[in-house]
């Protein structure tokens, strides 16, 4: 594991994505289409239940906890 999962991030703190770690190619491709890849900046705006609202490349997305656990910061 490279760094910590996005689920351990503080709200409104900016992080750099170190890696996306999953064995599921569809999940990896989906996160890539959102702009979640190594070196990109990500910020968690809010957490509500198991939904994480994140900002990547000036766009807001809501992802579930399973996806957030794949993003290493």
CHARMM internal coordinates of N, CA and C (Angstrom, degrees):
IC EDIT
DIST 1 N 1 CA 1.4542
DIST 1 CA 1 C 1.5262
ANGL 1 N 1 CA 1 C 108.57
DIST 1 C 2 N 1.2811
ANGL 1 CA 1 C 2 N 115.37
DIHE 1 N 1 CA 1 C 2 N 138.35
DIST 2 N 2 CA 1.4549
ANGL 1 C 2 N 2 CA 123.30
DIHE 1 CA 1 C 2 N 2 CA -176.11
DIST 2 CA 2 C 1.5255
ANGL 2 N 2 CA 2 C 109.36
DIHE 1 C 2 N 2 CA 2 C -107.73
DIST 2 C 3 N 1.3319
ANGL 2 CA 2 C 3 N 119.77
DIHE 2 N 2 CA 2 C 3 N 103.72
DIST 3 N 3 CA 1.4614
ANGL 2 C 3 N 3 CA 120.76
DIHE 2 CA 2 C 3 N 3 CA -179.59
DIST 3 CA 3 C 1.5122
ANGL 3 N 3 CA 3 C 111.79
DIHE 2 C 3 N 3 CA 3 C 79.89
DIST 3 C 4 N 1.3513
ANGL 3 CA 3 C 4 N 115.75
DIHE 3 N 3 CA 3 C 4 N -150.65
DIST 4 N 4 CA 1.4598
ANGL 3 C 4 N 4 CA 120.84
DIHE 3 CA 3 C 4 N 4 CA 177.53
DIST 4 CA 4 C 1.5238
ANGL 4 N 4 CA 4 C 109.29
DIHE 3 C 4 N 4 CA 4 C -117.66
DIST 4 C 5 N 1.3209
ANGL 4 CA 4 C 5 N 115.89
DIHE 4 N 4 CA 4 C 5 N 157.43
DIST 5 N 5 CA 1.4652
ANGL 4 C 5 N 5 CA 120.19
DIHE 4 CA 4 C 5 N 5 CA 178.95
DIST 5 CA 5 C 1.5246
ANGL 5 N 5 CA 5 C 109.70
DIHE 4 C 5 N 5 CA 5 C -72.28
DIST 5 C 6 N 1.3065
ANGL 5 CA 5 C 6 N 116.08
DIHE 5 N 5 CA 5 C 6 N 155.23
DIST 6 N 6 CA 1.4624
ANGL 5 C 6 N 6 CA 121.77
DIHE 5 CA 5 C 6 N 6 CA 179.22
DIST 6 CA 6 C 1.5258
ANGL 6 N 6 CA 6 C 111.16
DIHE 5 C 6 N 6 CA 6 C -58.91
DIST 6 C 7 N 1.3156
ANGL 6 CA 6 C 7 N 117.46
DIHE 6 N 6 CA 6 C 7 N -24.34
DIST 7 N 7 CA 1.4657
ANGL 6 C 7 N 7 CA 120.86
DIHE 6 CA 6 C 7 N 7 CA 179.00
DIST 7 CA 7 C 1.5252
ANGL 7 N 7 CA 7 C 111.63
DIHE 6 C 7 N 7 CA 7 C -63.53
DIST 7 C 8 N 1.3343
ANGL 7 CA 7 C 8 N 118.04
DIHE 7 N 7 CA 7 C 8 N -17.98
DIST 8 N 8 CA 1.4596
ANGL 7 C 8 N 8 CA 122.06
DIHE 7 CA 7 C 8 N 8 CA 178.06
DIST 8 CA 8 C 1.5182
ANGL 8 N 8 CA 8 C 113.62
DIHE 7 C 8 N 8 CA 8 C -95.33
DIST 8 C 9 N 1.3269
ANGL 8 CA 8 C 9 N 116.82
DIHE 8 N 8 CA 8 C 9 N 7.29
DIST 9 N 9 CA 1.4707
ANGL 8 C 9 N 9 CA 121.28
DIHE 8 CA 8 C 9 N 9 CA -177.03
DIST 9 CA 9 C 1.5224
ANGL 9 N 9 CA 9 C 111.59
DIHE 8 C 9 N 9 CA 9 C -76.94
DIST 9 C 10 N 1.3351
ANGL 9 CA 9 C 10 N 115.34
DIHE 9 N 9 CA 9 C 10 N 151.95
DIST 10 N 10 CA 1.4620
ANGL 9 C 10 N 10 CA 121.62
DIHE 9 CA 9 C 10 N 10 CA 172.94
DIST 10 CA 10 C 1.5245
ANGL 10 N 10 CA 10 C 108.90
DIHE 9 C 10 N 10 CA 10 C -85.18
DIST 10 C 11 N 1.3118
ANGL 10 CA 10 C 11 N 116.19
DIHE 10 N 10 CA 10 C 11 N 147.37
DIST 11 N 11 CA 1.4650
ANGL 10 C 11 N 11 CA 121.11
DIHE 10 CA 10 C 11 N 11 CA 179.48
DIST 11 CA 11 C 1.5252
ANGL 11 N 11 CA 11 C 109.72
DIHE 10 C 11 N 11 CA 11 C -69.18
DIST 11 C 12 N 1.3295
ANGL 11 CA 11 C 12 N 115.56
DIHE 11 N 11 CA 11 C 12 N 137.76
DIST 12 N 12 CA 1.4681
ANGL 11 C 12 N 12 CA 125.67
DIHE 11 CA 11 C 12 N 12 CA 179.11
DIST 12 CA 12 C 1.5244
ANGL 12 N 12 CA 12 C 114.18
DIHE 11 C 12 N 12 CA 12 C 67.45
DIST 12 C 13 N 1.3179
ANGL 12 CA 12 C 13 N 117.90
DIHE 12 N 12 CA 12 C 13 N 14.85
DIST 13 N 13 CA 1.4681
ANGL 12 C 13 N 13 CA 121.15
DIHE 12 CA 12 C 13 N 13 CA 173.79
DIST 13 CA 13 C 1.5280
ANGL 13 N 13 CA 13 C 107.89
DIHE 12 C 13 N 13 CA 13 C -99.97
DIST 13 C 14 N 1.3193
ANGL 13 CA 13 C 14 N 116.12
DIHE 13 N 13 CA 13 C 14 N 138.60
DIST 14 N 14 CA 1.4600
ANGL 13 C 14 N 14 CA 121.56
DIHE 13 CA 13 C 14 N 14 CA -178.85
DIST 14 CA 14 C 1.5252
ANGL 14 N 14 CA 14 C 109.40
DIHE 13 C 14 N 14 CA 14 C -89.32
DIST 14 C 15 N 1.3224
ANGL 14 CA 14 C 15 N 116.34
DIHE 14 N 14 CA 14 C 15 N 133.32
DIST 15 N 15 CA 1.4638
ANGL 14 C 15 N 15 CA 122.20
DIHE 14 CA 14 C 15 N 15 CA -179.89
DIST 15 CA 15 C 1.5197
ANGL 15 N 15 CA 15 C 109.65
DIHE 14 C 15 N 15 CA 15 C -128.68
DIST 15 C 16 N 1.3247
ANGL 15 CA 15 C 16 N 115.55
DIHE 15 N 15 CA 15 C 16 N 158.21
DIST 16 N 16 CA 1.4561
ANGL 15 C 16 N 16 CA 121.69
DIHE 15 CA 15 C 16 N 16 CA 173.14
DIST 16 CA 16 C 1.5194
ANGL 16 N 16 CA 16 C 108.07
DIHE 15 C 16 N 16 CA 16 C -104.68
DIST 16 C 17 N 1.3176
ANGL 16 CA 16 C 17 N 116.32
DIHE 16 N 16 CA 16 C 17 N 131.29
DIST 17 N 17 CA 1.4588
ANGL 16 C 17 N 17 CA 120.84
DIHE 16 CA 16 C 17 N 17 CA 179.56
DIST 17 CA 17 C 1.5233
ANGL 17 N 17 CA 17 C 108.76
DIHE 16 C 17 N 17 CA 17 C -70.91
DIST 17 C 18 N 1.3342
ANGL 17 CA 17 C 18 N 116.58
DIHE 17 N 17 CA 17 C 18 N 124.28
DIST 18 N 18 CA 1.4633
ANGL 17 C 18 N 18 CA 121.53
DIHE 17 CA 17 C 18 N 18 CA 177.94
DIST 18 CA 18 C 1.5191
ANGL 18 N 18 CA 18 C 111.10
DIHE 17 C 18 N 18 CA 18 C -88.65
DIST 18 C 19 N 1.3362
ANGL 18 CA 18 C 19 N 116.55
DIHE 18 N 18 CA 18 C 19 N -35.48
DIST 19 N 19 CA 1.4637
ANGL 18 C 19 N 19 CA 120.39
DIHE 18 CA 18 C 19 N 19 CA 178.51
DIST 19 CA 19 C 1.5183
ANGL 19 N 19 CA 19 C 109.83
DIHE 18 C 19 N 19 CA 19 C -169.55
DIST 19 C 20 N 1.3267
ANGL 19 CA 19 C 20 N 114.99
DIHE 19 N 19 CA 19 C 20 N 165.45
DIST 20 N 20 CA 1.4618
ANGL 19 C 20 N 20 CA 122.16
DIHE 19 CA 19 C 20 N 20 CA 170.78
DIST 20 CA 20 C 1.5156
ANGL 20 N 20 CA 20 C 105.23
DIHE 19 C 20 N 20 CA 20 C -117.37
DIST 20 C 21 N 1.3315
ANGL 20 CA 20 C 21 N 116.24
DIHE 20 N 20 CA 20 C 21 N 115.56
DIST 21 N 21 CA 1.4574
ANGL 20 C 21 N 21 CA 120.90
DIHE 20 CA 20 C 21 N 21 CA -173.19
DIST 21 CA 21 C 1.5176
ANGL 21 N 21 CA 21 C 111.13
DIHE 20 C 21 N 21 CA 21 C -113.73
DIST 21 C 22 N 1.3255
ANGL 21 CA 21 C 22 N 114.40
DIHE 21 N 21 CA 21 C 22 N 104.71
DIST 22 N 22 CA 1.4598
ANGL 21 C 22 N 22 CA 121.93
DIHE 21 CA 21 C 22 N 22 CA 175.71
DIST 22 CA 22 C 1.5203
ANGL 22 N 22 CA 22 C 108.50
DIHE 21 C 22 N 22 CA 22 C -155.47
DIST 22 C 23 N 1.3130
ANGL 22 CA 22 C 23 N 115.80
DIHE 22 N 22 CA 22 C 23 N 151.19
DIST 23 N 23 CA 1.4639
ANGL 22 C 23 N 23 CA 120.75
DIHE 22 CA 22 C 23 N 23 CA 175.98
DIST 23 CA 23 C 1.5221
ANGL 23 N 23 CA 23 C 111.13
DIHE 22 C 23 N 23 CA 23 C -92.22
DIST 23 C 24 N 1.3231
ANGL 23 CA 23 C 24 N 116.72
DIHE 23 N 23 CA 23 C 24 N -3.51
DIST 24 N 24 CA 1.4545
ANGL 23 C 24 N 24 CA 122.37
DIHE 23 CA 23 C 24 N 24 CA -177.81
DIST 24 CA 24 C 1.5297
ANGL 24 N 24 CA 24 C 109.18
DIHE 23 C 24 N 24 CA 24 C -96.07
DIST 24 C 25 N 1.3224
ANGL 24 CA 24 C 25 N 116.32
DIHE 24 N 24 CA 24 C 25 N 111.88
DIST 25 N 25 CA 1.4676
ANGL 24 C 25 N 25 CA 120.65
DIHE 24 CA 24 C 25 N 25 CA -177.97
DIST 25 CA 25 C 1.5202
ANGL 25 N 25 CA 25 C 112.53
DIHE 24 C 25 N 25 CA 25 C -63.25
DIST 25 C 26 N 1.3428
ANGL 25 CA 25 C 26 N 117.63
DIHE 25 N 25 CA 25 C 26 N -33.64
DIST 26 N 26 CA 1.4622
ANGL 25 C 26 N 26 CA 120.12
DIHE 25 CA 25 C 26 N 26 CA 179.31
DIST 26 CA 26 C 1.5213
ANGL 26 N 26 CA 26 C 110.97
DIHE 25 C 26 N 26 CA 26 C -65.22
DIST 26 C 27 N 1.3313
ANGL 26 CA 26 C 27 N 116.88
DIHE 26 N 26 CA 26 C 27 N -40.51
DIST 27 N 27 CA 1.4658
ANGL 26 C 27 N 27 CA 121.06
DIHE 26 CA 26 C 27 N 27 CA 177.91
DIST 27 CA 27 C 1.5237
ANGL 27 N 27 CA 27 C 109.75
DIHE 26 C 27 N 27 CA 27 C -65.04
DIST 27 C 28 N 1.3237
ANGL 27 CA 27 C 28 N 116.49
DIHE 27 N 27 CA 27 C 28 N -45.18
DIST 28 N 28 CA 1.4619
ANGL 27 C 28 N 28 CA 120.56
DIHE 27 CA 27 C 28 N 28 CA -179.69
DIST 28 CA 28 C 1.5298
ANGL 28 N 28 CA 28 C 110.77
DIHE 27 C 28 N 28 CA 28 C -62.42
DIST 28 C 29 N 1.3232
ANGL 28 CA 28 C 29 N 117.08
DIHE 28 N 28 CA 28 C 29 N -43.65
DIST 29 N 29 CA 1.4667
ANGL 28 C 29 N 29 CA 120.85
DIHE 28 CA 28 C 29 N 29 CA 178.53
DIST 29 CA 29 C 1.5257
ANGL 29 N 29 CA 29 C 111.45
DIHE 28 C 29 N 29 CA 29 C -63.91
DIST 29 C 30 N 1.3416
ANGL 29 CA 29 C 30 N 116.88
DIHE 29 N 29 CA 29 C 30 N -40.43
DIST 30 N 30 CA 1.4633
ANGL 29 C 30 N 30 CA 120.87
DIHE 29 CA 29 C 30 N 30 CA 179.23
DIST 30 CA 30 C 1.5221
ANGL 30 N 30 CA 30 C 110.75
DIHE 29 C 30 N 30 CA 30 C -62.61
DIST 30 C 31 N 1.3288
ANGL 30 CA 30 C 31 N 117.16
DIHE 30 N 30 CA 30 C 31 N -47.59
DIST 31 N 31 CA 1.4650
ANGL 30 C 31 N 31 CA 120.62
DIHE 30 CA 30 C 31 N 31 CA 179.50
DIST 31 CA 31 C 1.5282
ANGL 31 N 31 CA 31 C 110.87
DIHE 30 C 31 N 31 CA 31 C -63.19
DIST 31 C 32 N 1.3308
ANGL 31 CA 31 C 32 N 116.60
DIHE 31 N 31 CA 31 C 32 N -36.07
DIST 32 N 32 CA 1.4628
ANGL 31 C 32 N 32 CA 120.62
DIHE 31 CA 31 C 32 N 32 CA 177.69
DIST 32 CA 32 C 1.5327
ANGL 32 N 32 CA 32 C 110.49
DIHE 31 C 32 N 32 CA 32 C -63.02
DIST 32 C 33 N 1.3436
ANGL 32 CA 32 C 33 N 117.19
DIHE 32 N 32 CA 32 C 33 N -39.44
DIST 33 N 33 CA 1.4695
ANGL 32 C 33 N 33 CA 119.55
DIHE 32 CA 32 C 33 N 33 CA 179.68
DIST 33 CA 33 C 1.5263
ANGL 33 N 33 CA 33 C 111.48
DIHE 32 C 33 N 33 CA 33 C -66.71
DIST 33 C 34 N 1.3433
ANGL 33 CA 33 C 34 N 116.93
DIHE 33 N 33 CA 33 C 34 N -24.70
DIST 34 N 34 CA 1.4659
ANGL 33 C 34 N 34 CA 120.46
DIHE 33 CA 33 C 34 N 34 CA 176.04
DIST 34 CA 34 C 1.5253
ANGL 34 N 34 CA 34 C 111.59
DIHE 33 C 34 N 34 CA 34 C -80.21
DIST 34 C 35 N 1.3292
ANGL 34 CA 34 C 35 N 116.80
DIHE 34 N 34 CA 34 C 35 N -11.98
DIST 35 N 35 CA 1.4589
ANGL 34 C 35 N 35 CA 120.73
DIHE 34 CA 34 C 35 N 35 CA -177.80
DIST 35 CA 35 C 1.5113
ANGL 35 N 35 CA 35 C 113.14
DIHE 34 C 35 N 35 CA 35 C 98.56
DIST 35 C 36 N 1.3229
ANGL 35 CA 35 C 36 N 116.74
DIHE 35 N 35 CA 35 C 36 N 11.83
DIST 36 N 36 CA 1.4730
ANGL 35 C 36 N 36 CA 121.35
DIHE 35 CA 35 C 36 N 36 CA -179.76
DIST 36 CA 36 C 1.5207
ANGL 36 N 36 CA 36 C 109.62
DIHE 35 C 36 N 36 CA 36 C -89.33
DIST 36 C 37 N 1.3180
ANGL 36 CA 36 C 37 N 115.70
DIHE 36 N 36 CA 36 C 37 N 94.37
DIST 37 N 37 CA 1.4554
ANGL 36 C 37 N 37 CA 121.00
DIHE 36 CA 36 C 37 N 37 CA 175.95
DIST 37 CA 37 C 1.5203
ANGL 37 N 37 CA 37 C 108.88
DIHE 36 C 37 N 37 CA 37 C -148.92
DIST 37 C 38 N 1.3127
ANGL 37 CA 37 C 38 N 115.91
DIHE 37 N 37 CA 37 C 38 N 167.08
DIST 38 N 38 CA 1.4634
ANGL 37 C 38 N 38 CA 122.64
DIHE 37 CA 37 C 38 N 38 CA -174.22
DIST 38 CA 38 C 1.5243
ANGL 38 N 38 CA 38 C 111.97
DIHE 37 C 38 N 38 CA 38 C -52.47
DIST 38 C 39 N 1.3361
ANGL 38 CA 38 C 39 N 114.91
DIHE 38 N 38 CA 38 C 39 N 131.00
DIST 39 N 39 CA 1.4549
ANGL 38 C 39 N 39 CA 121.13
DIHE 38 CA 38 C 39 N 39 CA 177.22
DIST 39 CA 39 C 1.5178
ANGL 39 N 39 CA 39 C 114.45
DIHE 38 C 39 N 39 CA 39 C 93.28
DIST 39 C 40 N 1.3218
ANGL 39 CA 39 C 40 N 117.85
DIHE 39 N 39 CA 39 C 40 N -14.13
DIST 40 N 40 CA 1.4695
ANGL 39 C 40 N 40 CA 121.47
DIHE 39 CA 39 C 40 N 40 CA -179.23
DIST 40 CA 40 C 1.5272
ANGL 40 N 40 CA 40 C 109.89
DIHE 39 C 40 N 40 CA 40 C -81.31
DIST 40 C 41 N 1.3240
ANGL 40 CA 40 C 41 N 116.40
DIHE 40 N 40 CA 40 C 41 N 150.10
DIST 41 N 41 CA 1.4608
ANGL 40 C 41 N 41 CA 122.35
DIHE 40 CA 40 C 41 N 41 CA 179.37
DIST 41 CA 41 C 1.5264
ANGL 41 N 41 CA 41 C 109.88
DIHE 40 C 41 N 41 CA 41 C -88.33
DIST 41 C 42 N 1.3419
ANGL 41 CA 41 C 42 N 116.04
DIHE 41 N 41 CA 41 C 42 N 139.75
DIST 42 N 42 CA 1.4655
ANGL 41 C 42 N 42 CA 121.64
DIHE 41 CA 41 C 42 N 42 CA 178.90
DIST 42 CA 42 C 1.5258
ANGL 42 N 42 CA 42 C 108.82
DIHE 41 C 42 N 42 CA 42 C -138.83
DIST 42 C 43 N 1.3200
ANGL 42 CA 42 C 43 N 116.07
DIHE 42 N 42 CA 42 C 43 N 142.56
DIST 43 N 43 CA 1.4637
ANGL 42 C 43 N 43 CA 122.45
DIHE 42 CA 42 C 43 N 43 CA 178.71
DIST 43 CA 43 C 1.5221
ANGL 43 N 43 CA 43 C 108.65
DIHE 42 C 43 N 43 CA 43 C -132.16
DIST 43 C 44 N 1.3316
ANGL 43 CA 43 C 44 N 117.01
DIHE 43 N 43 CA 43 C 44 N 131.24
DIST 44 N 44 CA 1.4634
ANGL 43 C 44 N 44 CA 121.18
DIHE 43 CA 43 C 44 N 44 CA 174.04
DIST 44 CA 44 C 1.5270
ANGL 44 N 44 CA 44 C 107.23
DIHE 43 C 44 N 44 CA 44 C -86.58
DIST 44 C 45 N 1.3231
ANGL 44 CA 44 C 45 N 116.80
DIHE 44 N 44 CA 44 C 45 N 119.88
DIST 45 N 45 CA 1.4606
ANGL 44 C 45 N 45 CA 122.37
DIHE 44 CA 44 C 45 N 45 CA -178.64
DIST 45 CA 45 C 1.5268
ANGL 45 N 45 CA 45 C 110.76
DIHE 44 C 45 N 45 CA 45 C -88.15
DIST 45 C 46 N 1.3254
ANGL 45 CA 45 C 46 N 116.53
DIHE 45 N 45 CA 45 C 46 N -41.75
DIST 46 N 46 CA 1.4636
ANGL 45 C 46 N 46 CA 119.90
DIHE 45 CA 45 C 46 N 46 CA 178.57
DIST 46 CA 46 C 1.5167
ANGL 46 N 46 CA 46 C 110.63
DIHE 45 C 46 N 46 CA 46 C -158.83
DIST 46 C 47 N 1.3241
ANGL 46 CA 46 C 47 N 114.48
DIHE 46 N 46 CA 46 C 47 N 160.24
DIST 47 N 47 CA 1.4594
ANGL 46 C 47 N 47 CA 121.75
DIHE 46 CA 46 C 47 N 47 CA 176.01
DIST 47 CA 47 C 1.5216
ANGL 47 N 47 CA 47 C 106.29
DIHE 46 C 47 N 47 CA 47 C -130.20
DIST 47 C 48 N 1.3157
ANGL 47 CA 47 C 48 N 116.47
DIHE 47 N 47 CA 47 C 48 N 122.60
DIST 48 N 48 CA 1.4523
ANGL 47 C 48 N 48 CA 121.83
DIHE 47 CA 47 C 48 N 48 CA 179.19
DIST 48 CA 48 C 1.5229
ANGL 48 N 48 CA 48 C 107.45
DIHE 47 C 48 N 48 CA 48 C -131.64
DIST 48 C 49 N 1.3249
ANGL 48 CA 48 C 49 N 115.47
DIHE 48 N 48 CA 48 C 49 N 112.50
DIST 49 N 49 CA 1.4681
ANGL 48 C 49 N 49 CA 122.22
DIHE 48 CA 48 C 49 N 49 CA -173.24
DIST 49 CA 49 C 1.5293
ANGL 49 N 49 CA 49 C 107.11
DIHE 48 C 49 N 49 CA 49 C 58.69
DIST 49 C 50 N 1.3241
ANGL 49 CA 49 C 50 N 118.39
DIHE 49 N 49 CA 49 C 50 N -120.58
DIST 50 N 50 CA 1.4631
ANGL 49 C 50 N 50 CA 121.36
DIHE 49 CA 49 C 50 N 50 CA 179.04
DIST 50 CA 50 C 1.5241
ANGL 50 N 50 CA 50 C 111.96
DIHE 49 C 50 N 50 CA 50 C -105.63
DIST 50 C 51 N 1.3273
ANGL 50 CA 50 C 51 N 117.88
DIHE 50 N 50 CA 50 C 51 N 20.93
DIST 51 N 51 CA 1.4590
ANGL 50 C 51 N 51 CA 122.50
DIHE 50 CA 50 C 51 N 51 CA 179.10
DIST 51 CA 51 C 1.5280
ANGL 51 N 51 CA 51 C 110.13
DIHE 50 C 51 N 51 CA 51 C -107.19
DIST 51 C 52 N 1.3153
ANGL 51 CA 51 C 52 N 115.60
DIHE 51 N 51 CA 51 C 52 N 129.65
DIST 52 N 52 CA 1.4624
ANGL 51 C 52 N 52 CA 122.54
DIHE 51 CA 51 C 52 N 52 CA 179.80
DIST 52 CA 52 C 1.5236
ANGL 52 N 52 CA 52 C 108.08
DIHE 51 C 52 N 52 CA 52 C -111.61
DIST 52 C 53 N 1.3252
ANGL 52 CA 52 C 53 N 116.49
DIHE 52 N 52 CA 52 C 53 N 122.15
DIST 53 N 53 CA 1.4599
ANGL 52 C 53 N 53 CA 120.70
DIHE 52 CA 52 C 53 N 53 CA 174.49
DIST 53 CA 53 C 1.5197
ANGL 53 N 53 CA 53 C 106.34
DIHE 52 C 53 N 53 CA 53 C -94.17
DIST 53 C 54 N 1.3357
ANGL 53 CA 53 C 54 N 115.36
DIHE 53 N 53 CA 53 C 54 N 119.29
DIST 54 N 54 CA 1.4599
ANGL 53 C 54 N 54 CA 120.86
DIHE 53 CA 53 C 54 N 54 CA -175.60
DIST 54 CA 54 C 1.5255
ANGL 54 N 54 CA 54 C 109.84
DIHE 53 C 54 N 54 CA 54 C -123.79
DIST 54 C 55 N 1.3311
ANGL 54 CA 54 C 55 N 114.95
DIHE 54 N 54 CA 54 C 55 N 156.47
DIST 55 N 55 CA 1.4621
ANGL 54 C 55 N 55 CA 121.45
DIHE 54 CA 54 C 55 N 55 CA 173.87
DIST 55 CA 55 C 1.5195
ANGL 55 N 55 CA 55 C 107.57
DIHE 54 C 55 N 55 CA 55 C -114.82
DIST 55 C 56 N 1.3349
ANGL 55 CA 55 C 56 N 114.50
DIHE 55 N 55 CA 55 C 56 N 123.96
DIST 56 N 56 CA 1.4625
ANGL 55 C 56 N 56 CA 122.29
DIHE 55 CA 55 C 56 N 56 CA 175.45
DIST 56 CA 56 C 1.5200
ANGL 56 N 56 CA 56 C 106.41
DIHE 55 C 56 N 56 CA 56 C -134.16
DIST 56 C 57 N 1.3183
ANGL 56 CA 56 C 57 N 117.04
DIHE 56 N 56 CA 56 C 57 N 126.78
DIST 57 N 57 CA 1.4736
ANGL 56 C 57 N 57 CA 121.74
DIHE 56 CA 56 C 57 N 57 CA 178.79
DIST 57 CA 57 C 1.5302
ANGL 57 N 57 CA 57 C 111.98
DIHE 56 C 57 N 57 CA 57 C 52.71
DIST 57 C 58 N 1.3219
ANGL 57 CA 57 C 58 N 117.30
DIHE 57 N 57 CA 57 C 58 N 47.80
DIST 58 N 58 CA 1.4675
ANGL 57 C 58 N 58 CA 123.30
DIHE 57 CA 57 C 58 N 58 CA 177.39
DIST 58 CA 58 C 1.5247
ANGL 58 N 58 CA 58 C 114.18
DIHE 57 C 58 N 58 CA 58 C 61.97
DIST 58 C 59 N 1.3314
ANGL 58 CA 58 C 59 N 117.93
DIHE 58 N 58 CA 58 C 59 N 19.02
DIST 59 N 59 CA 1.4647
ANGL 58 C 59 N 59 CA 121.71
DIHE 58 CA 58 C 59 N 59 CA 176.20
DIST 59 CA 59 C 1.5263
ANGL 59 N 59 CA 59 C 108.71
DIHE 58 C 59 N 59 CA 59 C -124.09
DIST 59 C 60 N 1.3311
ANGL 59 CA 59 C 60 N 115.83
DIHE 59 N 59 CA 59 C 60 N 144.20
DIST 60 N 60 CA 1.4677
ANGL 59 C 60 N 60 CA 120.71
DIHE 59 CA 59 C 60 N 60 CA 178.77
DIST 60 CA 60 C 1.5190
ANGL 60 N 60 CA 60 C 109.69
DIHE 59 C 60 N 60 CA 60 C -99.14
DIST 60 C 61 N 1.3232
ANGL 60 CA 60 C 61 N 115.47
DIHE 60 N 60 CA 60 C 61 N 138.12
DIST 61 N 61 CA 1.4570
ANGL 60 C 61 N 61 CA 121.91
DIHE 60 CA 60 C 61 N 61 CA 177.60
DIST 61 CA 61 C 1.5168
ANGL 61 N 61 CA 61 C 108.98
DIHE 60 C 61 N 61 CA 61 C -135.15
DIST 61 C 62 N 1.3142
ANGL 61 CA 61 C 62 N 116.05
DIHE 61 N 61 CA 61 C 62 N 149.98
DIST 62 N 62 CA 1.4526
ANGL 61 C 62 N 62 CA 121.87
DIHE 61 CA 61 C 62 N 62 CA 172.52
DIST 62 CA 62 C 1.5238
ANGL 62 N 62 CA 62 C 106.99
DIHE 61 C 62 N 62 CA 62 C -108.66
DIST 62 C 63 N 1.3298
ANGL 62 CA 62 C 63 N 116.18
DIHE 62 N 62 CA 62 C 63 N 120.21
DIST 63 N 63 CA 1.4615
ANGL 62 C 63 N 63 CA 120.65
DIHE 62 CA 62 C 63 N 63 CA 179.42
DIST 63 CA 63 C 1.5220
ANGL 63 N 63 CA 63 C 108.56
DIHE 62 C 63 N 63 CA 63 C -123.49
DIST 63 C 64 N 1.3296
ANGL 63 CA 63 C 64 N 116.05
DIHE 63 N 63 CA 63 C 64 N 154.10
DIST 64 N 64 CA 1.4575
ANGL 63 C 64 N 64 CA 118.46
DIHE 63 CA 63 C 64 N 64 CA 179.86
DIST 64 CA 64 C 1.5274
ANGL 64 N 64 CA 64 C 110.73
DIHE 63 C 64 N 64 CA 64 C -85.07
DIST 64 C 65 N 1.3162
ANGL 64 CA 64 C 65 N 115.29
DIHE 64 N 64 CA 64 C 65 N 172.74
DIST 65 N 65 CA 1.4619
ANGL 64 C 65 N 65 CA 121.29
DIHE 64 CA 64 C 65 N 65 CA -175.40
DIST 65 CA 65 C 1.5277
ANGL 65 N 65 CA 65 C 111.80
DIHE 64 C 65 N 65 CA 65 C -61.55
DIST 65 C 66 N 1.3355
ANGL 65 CA 65 C 66 N 117.48
DIHE 65 N 65 CA 65 C 66 N -36.90
DIST 66 N 66 CA 1.4668
ANGL 65 C 66 N 66 CA 120.59
DIHE 65 CA 65 C 66 N 66 CA 179.81
DIST 66 CA 66 C 1.5275
ANGL 66 N 66 CA 66 C 111.24
DIHE 65 C 66 N 66 CA 66 C -61.15
DIST 66 C 67 N 1.3303
ANGL 66 CA 66 C 67 N 117.10
DIHE 66 N 66 CA 66 C 67 N -41.61
DIST 67 N 67 CA 1.4667
ANGL 66 C 67 N 67 CA 120.33
DIHE 66 CA 66 C 67 N 67 CA 177.30
DIST 67 CA 67 C 1.5238
ANGL 67 N 67 CA 67 C 110.71
DIHE 66 C 67 N 67 CA 67 C -68.77
DIST 67 C 68 N 1.3281
ANGL 67 CA 67 C 68 N 116.48
DIHE 67 N 67 CA 67 C 68 N -40.95
DIST 68 N 68 CA 1.4655
ANGL 67 C 68 N 68 CA 120.47
DIHE 67 CA 67 C 68 N 68 CA -179.55
DIST 68 CA 68 C 1.5270
ANGL 68 N 68 CA 68 C 111.25
DIHE 67 C 68 N 68 CA 68 C -62.11
DIST 68 C 69 N 1.3281
ANGL 68 CA 68 C 69 N 116.96
DIHE 68 N 68 CA 68 C 69 N -32.71
DIST 69 N 69 CA 1.4633
ANGL 68 C 69 N 69 CA 120.32
DIHE 68 CA 68 C 69 N 69 CA 179.60
DIST 69 CA 69 C 1.5259
ANGL 69 N 69 CA 69 C 112.62
DIHE 68 C 69 N 69 CA 69 C -70.41
DIST 69 C 70 N 1.3150
ANGL 69 CA 69 C 70 N 117.87
DIHE 69 N 69 CA 69 C 70 N -18.75
DIST 70 N 70 CA 1.4685
ANGL 69 C 70 N 70 CA 121.89
DIHE 69 CA 69 C 70 N 70 CA 178.96
DIST 70 CA 70 C 1.5274
ANGL 70 N 70 CA 70 C 112.41
DIHE 69 C 70 N 70 CA 70 C -81.89
DIST 70 C 71 N 1.3274
ANGL 70 CA 70 C 71 N 117.18
DIHE 70 N 70 CA 70 C 71 N -19.09
DIST 71 N 71 CA 1.4666
ANGL 70 C 71 N 71 CA 121.73
DIHE 70 CA 70 C 71 N 71 CA -175.86
DIST 71 CA 71 C 1.5238
ANGL 71 N 71 CA 71 C 108.89
DIHE 70 C 71 N 71 CA 71 C -92.54
DIST 71 C 72 N 1.3307
ANGL 71 CA 71 C 72 N 116.46
DIHE 71 N 71 CA 71 C 72 N 115.21
DIST 72 N 72 CA 1.4626
ANGL 71 C 72 N 72 CA 122.10
DIHE 71 CA 71 C 72 N 72 CA -179.99
DIST 72 CA 72 C 1.5210
ANGL 72 N 72 CA 72 C 110.03
DIHE 71 C 72 N 72 CA 72 C -97.28
DIST 72 C 73 N 1.3410
ANGL 72 CA 72 C 73 N 115.04
DIHE 72 N 72 CA 72 C 73 N 132.80
DIST 73 N 73 CA 1.4697
ANGL 72 C 73 N 73 CA 120.67
DIHE 72 CA 72 C 73 N 73 CA -178.43
DIST 73 CA 73 C 1.5164
ANGL 73 N 73 CA 73 C 110.22
DIHE 72 C 73 N 73 CA 73 C -120.96
END
COOR INIT
IC SEED 1 N 1 CA 1 C
IC BUILD
